[in-house]
Amino acid sequence: GNHSRNEVMPMYKVKVKWGKVKFDDVDLDSDEPPSLFKNVLFSLSGVSPDRMKLMIKGQTVKDDDWGKVKVQSGMTFMMMGSAEALPETPTEKTMFLEDMTDAELATALEMPCGLKNLGNTCYMNATLQCLKSVPELRGALDHFQGGITLHDTIVPSHSVTAGIDTLSGMMSHCSKSLRIGIIIVTVLPLGIGSVCVAVALMLDLMMNRL
């Protein structure tokens, strides 16, 4: 009991001068390494320990031990170092996913747009989505001139090319699955098999133009 009352506590109140700034009554535990004290100063000043130089009476304070430094209450440490710059306020307003339009979502997430299955169009959907990912084909479609009909007549290779051109453009600006009605309605009288043949003809036509 007497030993506990006479025990000297290693906690001190010291001062730290940093340029024109002065911190008073900073807690310093001499039983802990100086690196812990530097972290306390970091929280006060914003100067990270790796950019901090701490001196007392001409001696540089190391990180691992106090060395010849005899800590006393009221002593003044000199601290040097520049504080880390605070993060700048973003110039653009933060945009949340739920606030984005379909086109913005497609751009932000970089996710390709899908196609809804109409019952028996899964193979055509897969084919169209593969075609959409071919950059050479997309470039050729960008130069395609024409509409769904040619002289008021449905010509399979021409009509499907125009339909895929329109559909591909729509898929580039959406994030939800689309219905491929623009293709199906146009060439429905031709049948699904004819559509696949038309797609093959369209591919051959487009590749020959490259």
Phi, psi and chi 1 to 4 in degrees:
 res  aa     phi    psi   chi1   chi2   chi3   chi4
   1 GLY       -  -45.7      -      -      -      -
   2 ASN   -64.0  -34.5  -68.1  -26.6      -      -
   3 HIS   -65.5  -38.0  176.7   74.7      -      -
   4 SER   -66.1  -39.0  -62.3      -      -      -
   5 ARG   -69.9  -30.4  -73.5 -165.7  -61.5  -92.2
   6 ASN   -93.9   -3.6  -64.3  -30.0      -      -
   7 GLU   -66.8  134.6 -175.8  177.3   -5.1      -
   8 VAL   -85.4  121.7  177.8      -      -      -
   9 MET   -82.1  137.6  -61.0  -60.9  -67.8      -
  10 PRO   -85.0   12.1   32.2  -34.5      -      -
  11 MET   -91.2  128.8 -174.1   66.4   72.8      -
  12 TYR  -128.4  158.9  -57.9   94.1      -      -
  13 LYS  -108.2  114.1  -64.9  -75.6 -172.4 -179.3
  14 VAL  -122.2  170.3  -61.1      -      -      -
  15 LYS  -113.0  149.3  -59.4  175.8 -177.9  178.8
  16 VAL  -132.5  124.2  179.2      -      -      -
  17 LYS  -105.3  126.3 -171.7  175.3 -178.8 -177.5
  18 TRP  -129.4   94.8  174.3   45.0      -      -
  19 GLY    61.9 -122.3      -      -      -      -
  20 LYS   -89.5   -1.9  -63.5 -179.2  179.6 -180.0
  21 VAL   -98.7  141.9 -179.8      -      -      -
  22 LYS  -134.1  129.4 -170.8  174.6 -177.6 -179.4
  23 PHE  -106.1  123.9  -57.8  107.2      -      -
  24 ASP  -103.0  152.8  -65.4  -38.6      -      -
  25 ASP    53.3   49.8  -62.6  -31.5      -      -
  26 VAL   -86.9  129.5 -178.0      -      -      -
  27 ASP   -70.4  133.8  -69.0  -31.2      -      -
  28 LEU  -135.2  121.9 -171.3  157.0      -      -
  29 ASP  -103.9  108.5 -173.1  -12.6      -      -
  30 SER   -71.8  -11.4   60.7      -      -      -
  31 ASP   -78.2  -17.9  -85.3   -3.4      -      -
  32 GLU   -96.5  152.9  -61.4  -70.6  -12.6      -
  33 PRO   -65.8  155.6   22.9  -33.3      -      -
  34 PRO   -58.3  -24.6  -25.9   35.4      -      -
  35 SER   -60.1  -32.7   57.6      -      -      -
  36 LEU   -69.0  -40.0 -175.2   64.4      -      -
  37 PHE   -65.3  -36.8 -179.2   59.8      -      -
  38 LYS   -66.9  -32.4  -70.0 -177.1  178.7 -178.6
  39 ASN   -67.6  -34.6  -78.6  -36.9      -      -
  40 VAL   -63.1  -43.4  172.9      -      -      -
  41 LEU   -67.2  -32.0  -62.3 -179.8      -      -
  42 PHE   -62.3  -41.3  172.1   44.5      -      -
  43 SER   -67.3  -25.6   66.2      -      -      -
  44 LEU   -86.8  -34.8  -66.1  173.7      -      -
  45 SER  -111.8  -25.3   64.0      -      -      -
  46 GLY    87.3    2.9      -      -      -      -
  47 VAL   -87.0  116.6  179.1      -      -      -
  48 SER   -69.8  147.4   60.4      -      -      -
  49 PRO   -55.1  -33.9  -28.4   36.5      -      -
  50 ASP   -73.6  -13.1   58.9  -25.0      -      -
  51 ARG  -110.7   10.3  -59.6  170.8   62.7 -179.9
  52 MET  -105.8  138.2  179.4 -171.1  -57.4      -
  53 LYS  -122.3  122.3 -176.3  175.1 -177.3 -179.6
  54 LEU  -116.0  128.3 -166.7   63.6      -      -
  55 MET  -131.2  152.1  -59.4 -172.7   68.4      -
  56 ILE  -145.0  118.4  179.9   70.4      -      -
  57 LYS    53.9   43.4  -64.0 -178.8  179.3  179.0
  58 GLY    82.3   -4.2      -      -      -      -
  59 GLN  -100.9  137.7  -60.4 -177.9   57.7      -
  60 THR   -86.4  128.0  -60.0      -      -      -
  61 VAL   -81.4  124.4  179.1      -      -      -
  62 LYS   -81.7 -177.9  -60.7  179.6  179.9  179.9
  63 ASP   -91.4  -34.2  -70.9  -24.8      -      -
  64 ASP   -92.1  -28.7   50.0   -6.0      -      -
  65 ASP  -152.4  165.0   63.3   71.2      -      -
  66 TRP   -82.8  -11.6  -67.5   99.7      -      -
  67 GLY    60.2 -126.1      -      -      -      -
  68 LYS   -91.3    4.0  -62.6 -179.6  179.9  179.9
  69 VAL   -72.7  123.1  176.8      -      -      -
  70 LYS  -102.6  104.3  -64.8 -177.8  179.1 -179.9
  71 VAL   -74.7  134.7 -178.5      -      -      -
  72 GLN  -138.7  149.7  -62.6  176.9   -9.4      -
  73 SER   -64.2  139.2  -69.9      -      -      -
  74 GLY    89.8   -9.9      -      -      -      -
  75 MET   -70.3  154.9   65.7 -169.9  -43.3      -
  76 THR  -112.7  122.4  -59.0      -      -      -
  77 PHE   -92.4  148.7  -73.4   85.1      -      -
  78 MET  -106.0  124.1  -58.3  -67.1  -66.1      -
  79 MET  -114.6  136.1 -175.4  178.8   73.7      -
  80 MET  -127.6  147.0  -70.4  167.6  -80.0      -
  81 GLY   141.8  153.0      -      -      -      -
  82 SER  -100.4  141.6   56.4      -      -      -
  83 ALA   -72.5  148.7      -      -      -      -
  84 GLU   -69.6  139.0  -64.7 -179.1   -8.6      -
  85 ALA   -65.4  139.9      -      -      -      -
  86 LEU   -73.3  146.5  -64.7  176.2      -      -
  87 PRO   -57.7  137.2  -21.6   33.0      -      -
  88 GLU   -76.4  149.6  -64.1 -177.8   -0.3      -
  89 THR   -67.1  130.4  -56.6      -      -      -
  90 PRO   -56.3  136.7  -22.5   33.0      -      -
  91 THR   -76.0  -25.9   55.2      -      -      -
  92 GLU  -105.9  142.4  -64.1 -177.2    3.4      -
  93 LYS   -67.7  136.9 -178.2 -179.2  178.0 -178.8
  94 THR   -64.1  129.1  -58.2      -      -      -
  95 MET  -107.2  125.4 -179.1   73.6   73.8      -
  96 PHE   -94.6  151.9  -63.2   97.4      -      -
  97 LEU   -56.7  -40.8  -66.6  179.4      -      -
  98 GLU   -68.6  -14.4   54.9  -92.6   24.8      -
  99 ASP   -96.6   -4.1  -61.1  -34.0      -      -
 100 MET   -85.9  152.1  -68.3 -176.4  177.9      -
 101 THR   -79.5  171.4   63.7      -      -      -
 102 ASP   -59.9  -41.3  -73.6  -13.3      -      -
 103 ALA   -65.0  -40.5      -      -      -      -
 104 GLU   -67.5  -37.6  -70.0  170.5  -24.0      -
 105 LEU   -64.2  -42.2  -81.6  171.9      -      -
 106 ALA   -61.1  -38.4      -      -      -      -
 107 THR   -73.8  -44.6  -58.8      -      -      -
 108 ALA   -67.6  -42.8      -      -      -      -
 109 LEU   -87.9  -13.3  -60.7  178.9      -      -
 110 GLU    52.3   41.5  -62.7 -177.7   -8.6      -
 111 MET  -107.0  132.9  -65.4  178.0   62.0      -
 112 PRO   -69.6  149.4   26.1  -34.1      -      -
 113 CYS   -80.5  138.5  177.8      -      -      -
 114 GLY   -95.0  178.5      -      -      -      -
 115 LEU  -126.2  136.7  -64.0  173.4      -      -
 116 LYS   -77.5  140.7  -70.1 -177.1  178.6  179.9
 117 ASN   -78.9  129.0 -175.7   18.7      -      -
 118 LEU   -97.4   19.2  -59.5 -177.4      -      -
 119 GLY   115.7  -50.3      -      -      -      -
 120 ASN  -138.1   30.1   60.9  -12.4      -      -
 121 THR  -112.6   15.2   61.4      -      -      -
 122 CYS   -62.9  -40.6   52.0      -      -      -
 123 TYR   -68.3  -39.9  -71.1  109.2      -      -
 124 MET   -66.7  -39.0 -169.8 -163.9  -48.3      -
 125 ASN   -57.5  -46.2  -73.5    3.3      -      -
 126 ALA   -62.8  -40.5      -      -      -      -
 127 THR   -63.6  -45.2  -59.0      -      -      -
 128 LEU   -64.8  -38.8  -68.3  171.6      -      -
 129 GLN   -70.4  -32.9  -69.4  176.0   92.9      -
 130 CYS   -67.2  -41.5  -73.0      -      -      -
 131 LEU   -62.3  -36.6  -65.5  176.6      -      -
 132 LYS   -61.9  -27.0  169.9   68.0  173.9   62.1
 133 SER   -88.2   -0.5   65.3      -      -      -
 134 VAL   -89.9  109.3  179.7      -      -      -
 135 PRO   -62.1  -35.8   18.8  -28.8      -      -
 136 GLU   -64.1  -40.1  -67.8   82.9    2.2      -
 137 LEU   -67.7  -40.9  179.1   59.0      -      -
 138 ARG   -61.7  -38.9 -179.2   62.7 -109.7  173.1
 139 GLY   -66.1  -39.5      -      -      -      -
 140 ALA   -66.4  -40.0      -      -      -      -
 141 LEU   -64.6  -32.5  -71.7  173.8      -      -
 142 ASP   -62.9  -25.9  -72.0  -20.1      -      -
 143 HIS   -97.0    0.8  -67.5   88.0      -      -
 144 PHE   -73.0  133.2  174.9   76.3      -      -
 145 GLN  -117.5  125.3  -59.8  -67.9  -28.3      -
 146 GLY   147.9  167.4      -      -      -      -
 147 GLY  -115.5 -168.8      -      -      -      -
 148 ILE   -62.9  -38.3  -64.3  -63.0      -      -
 149 THR  -109.8  155.1   59.2      -      -      -
 150 LEU  -121.3  109.6 -179.1   64.2      -      -
 151 HIS    56.1   46.0  -55.9  -57.6      -      -
 152 ASP    62.3   22.3  -62.7  -34.3      -      -
 153 THR  -129.6  140.6  -57.5      -      -      -
 154 ILE   -83.7  113.7  -69.0  179.8      -      -
 155 VAL  -108.2  115.1  179.3      -      -      -
 156 PRO   -45.2  -55.2  -29.8   36.0      -      -
 157 SER   -64.3  -39.0   61.2      -      -      -
 158 HIS   -71.4  -45.9 -177.6   90.5      -      -
 159 SER   -67.2  -43.1  -59.7      -      -      -
 160 VAL   -68.3  -36.2  173.4      -      -      -
 161 THR   -59.8  -46.0  -59.5      -      -      -
 162 ALA   -64.4  -39.7      -      -      -      -
 163 GLY   -66.0  -43.9      -      -      -      -
 164 ILE   -67.0  -35.3  -68.5 -179.6      -      -
 165 ASP   -60.1  -47.3  179.7   28.9      -      -
 166 THR   -66.0  -44.9  -57.4      -      -      -
 167 LEU   -62.9  -42.2  179.3   64.1      -      -
 168 SER   -61.4  -40.1 -179.7      -      -      -
 169 GLY   -63.5  -40.0      -      -      -      -
 170 MET   -65.8  -37.9  -65.0  170.3   61.4      -
 171 MET   -68.5  -21.8  -68.4  171.5   66.1      -
 172 SER   -79.3  -10.9  -62.3      -      -      -
 173 HIS  -130.0   35.5  -61.6   88.3      -      -
 174 CYS  -146.0  164.5   78.4      -      -      -
 175 SER  -122.1   -5.5   60.7      -      -      -
 176 LYS  -106.6  163.0  -62.1  179.6 -179.2  179.1
 177 SER   -69.6  142.5  -64.0      -      -      -
 178 LEU  -108.9  155.3  -65.7  174.2      -      -
 179 ARG   -89.2  142.3  -72.6 -178.3  175.9  -87.8
 180 ILE   -95.7   36.4   55.2  173.3      -      -
 181 GLY   -58.5  -31.7      -      -      -      -
 182 ILE   -62.0  -27.5 -168.3  167.7      -      -
 183 ILE   -89.0  -48.4  -58.6  -87.4      -      -
 184 ILE   -63.9  -48.4  -62.2  -60.3      -      -
 185 VAL   -61.9  -37.3  172.1      -      -      -
 186 THR   -66.4  -42.3  -60.1      -      -      -
 187 VAL  -115.0   19.1  -66.1      -      -      -
 188 LEU   -56.4  -41.4 -169.4   57.5      -      -
 189 PRO   -61.8  -20.8  -23.2   35.7      -      -
 190 LEU   -79.7  -22.9  -56.5  175.7      -      -
 191 GLY    88.3  156.6      -      -      -      -
 192 ILE   -62.8  -39.7  -63.0  -60.8      -      -
 193 GLY   -60.0  -40.8      -      -      -      -
 194 SER   -66.1  -33.2  -63.9      -      -      -
 195 VAL   -62.0  -45.1  170.6      -      -      -
 196 CYS   -62.2  -40.0  -66.4      -      -      -
 197 VAL   -63.4  -41.3  172.4      -      -      -
 198 ALA   -63.6  -38.8      -      -      -      -
 199 VAL   -62.8  -41.6  168.6      -      -      -
 200 ALA   -63.9  -42.5      -      -      -      -
 201 LEU   -63.1  -40.1  -69.3  172.6      -      -
 202 MET   -64.1  -40.5 -179.4  -89.3  -65.6      -
 203 LEU   -61.9  -45.6  -83.0  174.5      -      -
 204 ASP   -61.2  -40.4 -178.4   64.5      -      -
 205 LEU   -64.0  -45.5  175.1   64.7      -      -
 206 MET   -67.2  -41.1  -68.6  -66.0  101.7      -
 207 MET   -65.8  -33.8  -68.8  -59.2  122.8      -
 208 ASN   -71.1  -20.6  -71.5  -27.9      -      -
 209 ARG   -85.4  -16.4  -70.3 -175.7  179.9 -179.6
 210 LEU   -73.0      -  -66.3  177.8      -      -
